[in-house]
């Protein structure tokens, strides 16, 4: 019996679980470390994502809480 396929699948499962846990932790850290001033966009997205399990994806996304005008002025 060929066990190489099982080892590869096991490795992929372990890697997926590792990256899922890291993403969820990043999501929780970004939610807690937010400024908690209006408009609360960042806090709501990270908080809901952490509670529903979507944090495994959203944790890797950087969400800005500033209006677009302030972002443009900050870059220049």
C-alpha positions in Angstrom: 0.0 0.0 0.0 1.3 3.5 -0.9 1.3 5.7 2.2 2.8 8.8 0.4 -0.7 10.1 -0.4 -1.8 9.9 3.2 1.3 11.8 4.4 0.7 14.5 1.9 -2.9 14.9 2.8 -2.0 14.9 6.5 0.5 17.6 5.9 -2.0 19.7 4.0 -4.5 19.3 6.8 -2.0 20.4 9.4 -1.0 23.4 7.3 -4.6 24.4 6.7 -5.3 24.2 10.5 -2.2 26.2 11.3 -3.0 29.0 8.9 -6.7 29.0 10.0 -5.7 29.4 13.7 -3.2 32.1 12.8 -5.8 34.0 10.7 -8.4 33.7 13.5 -5.9 35.0 16.1 -4.9 37.9 13.8 -8.5 38.8 13.4 -9.1 38.8 17.2 -5.9 40.9 17.8 -6.9 43.4 15.1 -10.4 43.7 16.6 -9.2 44.3 20.1 -6.4 46.7 19.1 -8.8 48.9 17.0 -9.4 52.5 18.1 -13.1 52.0 18.9 -14.2 55.4 17.6 -16.9 55.9 14.9 -17.5 54.8 12.2 -16.7 51.3 13.8 -16.4 49.7 10.3 -13.1 47.9 11.2 -14.3 46.8 14.6 -17.6 45.4 13.3 -16.0 43.4 10.4 -13.2 41.9 12.6 -15.6 41.2 15.5 -18.3 39.5 13.5 -15.7 37.6 11.5 -14.0 36.3 14.7 -17.3 35.2 16.1 -18.5 33.4 13.0 -15.3 31.7 12.0 -14.7 33.9 9.0 -11.7 35.3 10.8 -9.5 32.6 9.2 -9.8 34.6 6.0 -10.5 38.2 7.2 -7.6 38.1 9.6 -5.2 38.3 6.7 -7.0 41.4 5.3 -6.0 44.9 6.4 -9.1 47.0 6.8 -8.8 50.8 7.2 -11.1 52.8 9.4 -10.2 56.1 7.9 -12.3 57.8 5.2 -10.8 57.7 1.7 -10.0 61.4 1.7 -7.8 61.0 4.8 -6.0 58.0 3.3 -5.2 60.0 0.1 -3.8 62.9 2.2 -1.8 60.5 4.4 0.0 59.0 1.4 1.2 62.4 0.0 
